[in-house]
Amino acid sequence: MISEHRQTAANEPTFFPAALRRAQAAAYCGLSESTFSRAVQRGDAPKPRQLFERRAGWLRAELDTWLASRPVSELLPPPNTGAKKPRRVKAAANDPAGPLPQSAPGAPRAA
């Protein structure tokens, strides 16, 4: 769970909002807005709260509770997430094959 506040450079506390707009709530849950909206419409995700006359938002505490209640996934993450890819090693100048020939600037290219 995210800390309720953090210290700024001036040592003044900066508070995180307790209520989030739709895009913020979706991002907070790690979902796209359309997936999050479908989950809310189906009743799978928490419904927004009326914050003011024309403003609604999702409470972070309710989103945290909902996220914690989700079942443990049996799916493995895709192989391209989180793993470092091997780096290509450039051929060194002292490589037995020798360095690549370079042409002079402005020289015509060989066909």
Secondary structure, DSSP 8 states (H G I E B T S, - for coil): ---SEEE-TTS-EEE--SEE-HHHHHHHHT--HHHHHHHHHHTSS---EEEETTEEEEEHHHHHHHHHHS--------TTSS----------TT-TT-------TT-----
